[in-house]
Amino acid sequence: MSKFTDQAYLKGEQYRSPNNLNSRIALHDLYSTASVPWTTWVYQHLAVGEGQQVLAVGCGNATQWQANAALFPNSARFDLMDLSIGMLRSGRAGMGAADWRFNYLSGDAQDLPFQDARYDRVTANHMLYHVPTIELAVAECARALKPDGLFIAATNGATHMVDLYTLLEEFQPGFRIPDSDRRRFSLQNGWDRLTSQFAEVRLDLYESDLWVTKGQALVSYAFSLWDVEDDISNQKAAAMLDFFNQKIAKDGGIRIRKETGAFLASHLPGLIDSLGILQAEQKLP
Ligand SMILES: C[S@@+](CC[C@H](N)C(=O)[O-])C[C@H]1O[C@@H](n2cnc3c(N)ncnc32)[C@H](O)[C@@H]1O
């Protein structure tokens, strides 16, 4: 089994603490070329109303929720769920236990411990590709969503970050990050998985690349990945930093193309448009 879907590895190592995820988020935060931060973009797509019930499946360390906590209505309630207790602990510590709108619970996306049609919003952001049986998780999210609710599944496309993977291959000839894992639930194939459970599906793309002007964030990002952790010795971190910094010194920076977005889905045709969420121009190949 690939580490990518190995629940024991995900829970016990990769996401035991938020360190790996934070290294990846930091690179995007520091060097994104987007006009709005990712957390703002997600907030704009959630459109959470007064008194609504929200479920975040695979919430990680609640970065998206913390960033927007002050903007959500006081009367809304949020159940933040993750496989990893370490992620939940970190999320609660960051949010502050005093914000009683947020409730933290551990669980598996494939078997949600919630009654049918309970939530106005269900999110499964950047996590479905980790789930062993994606169909089960999507069916569970659809079951927990109200008839007039909105489901959001953010994910990446097939070319996301490949410029970095090409550089890693140049740094260590023969090293390759396989694309099969990343393509399990992608911007290209997610559509088919969602249309079997929802009456309406829409894909919105997040326009952004990276222009990286310091090598350290790239090294931290690289060593947060399971493939790099397995195949490139940690002792090479200094040499990798040198490798990136030389390229930056020559060209002023390193451009890394991203391919990210979110599927919006609903049981009720017309619901997504009625929420007035702005759709960016679509350029998916
Ligand atoms: C890449 S992180 C994304 C976190 C968060 N949604 C975000 O966008 O910042 C993936 C998260 O999914 C969680 N996860 C993986 N498999 C899961 C499953 N079967 N059920 C619930 N959570 C899972 C991991 O523990 C991890 O916190």
The ligand as an SDF file (V2000), in Angstrom:
LIG
                    3D

 27 29  0  0  0  0  0  0  0  0999 V2000
   -3.4120   17.8240    3.2700 C   0  0  0  0  0  0  0  0  0  0  0  0
   -4.2010   17.8330    4.8410 S   0  0  0  0  0  0  0  0  0  0  0  0
   -5.4790   19.0300    4.5280 C   0  0  0  0  0  0  0  0  0  0  0  0
   -5.9810   19.6690    5.7990 C   0  0  0  0  0  0  0  0  0  0  0  0
   -7.0400   20.7560    5.6270 C   0  0  0  0  0  0  0  0  0  0  0  0
   -8.2620   20.2580    5.0190 N   0  0  0  0  0  0  0  0  0  0  0  0
   -6.5000   21.9030    4.8030 C   0  0  0  0  0  0  0  0  0  0  0  0
   -6.9260   22.0450    3.6500 O   0  0  0  0  0  0  0  0  0  0  0  0
   -5.6540   22.6550    5.3250 O   0  0  0  0  0  0  0  0  0  0  0  0
   -5.1020   16.3020    4.8300 C   0  0  0  0  0  0  0  0  0  0  0  0
   -5.7830   15.9820    6.1700 C   0  0  0  0  0  0  0  0  0  0  0  0
   -6.6980   14.9060    5.9490 O   0  0  0  0  0  0  0  0  0  0  0  0
   -6.6390   14.0420    7.0690 C   0  0  0  0  0  0  0  0  0  0  0  0
   -7.1360   12.7190    6.6490 N   0  0  0  0  0  0  0  0  0  0  0  0
   -6.5250   11.8290    5.8390 C   0  0  0  0  0  0  0  0  0  0  0  0
   -7.3040   10.7470    5.6590 N   0  0  0  0  0  0  0  0  0  0  0  0
   -8.4410   10.9710    6.3580 C   0  0  0  0  0  0  0  0  0  0  0  0
   -9.6440   10.2230    6.5710 C   0  0  0  0  0  0  0  0  0  0  0  0
   -9.8290    9.0130    6.0130 N   0  0  0  0  0  0  0  0  0  0  0  0
  -10.6200   10.7630    7.3490 N   0  0  0  0  0  0  0  0  0  0  0  0
  -10.4460   11.9840    7.9360 C   0  0  0  0  0  0  0  0  0  0  0  0
   -9.3220   12.7260    7.7780 N   0  0  0  0  0  0  0  0  0  0  0  0
   -8.3370   12.2300    7.0000 C   0  0  0  0  0  0  0  0  0  0  0  0
   -5.1850   14.0680    7.4890 C   0  0  0  0  0  0  0  0  0  0  0  0
   -4.9900   13.6450    8.8140 O   0  0  0  0  0  0  0  0  0  0  0  0
   -4.8190   15.5330    7.2730 C   0  0  0  0  0  0  0  0  0  0  0  0
   -5.0130   16.3060    8.4180 O   0  0  0  0  0  0  0  0  0  0  0  0
  1  2  1  0
  2  3  1  0
  2 10  1  0
  3  4  1  0
  4  5  1  0
  5  6  1  0
  5  7  1  0
  7  8  2  0
  7  9  1  0
 10 11  1  0
 11 12  1  0
 11 26  1  0
 12 13  1  0
 13 14  1  0
 13 24  1  0
 14 15  1  0
 14 23  1  0
 15 16  2  0
 16 17  1  0
 17 18  1  0
 17 23  2  0
 18 19  1  0
 18 20  2  0
 20 21  1  0
 21 22  2  0
 22 23  1  0
 24 25  1  0
 24 26  1  0
 26 27  1  0
M  CHG  2   2   1   9  -1
M  END
$$$$
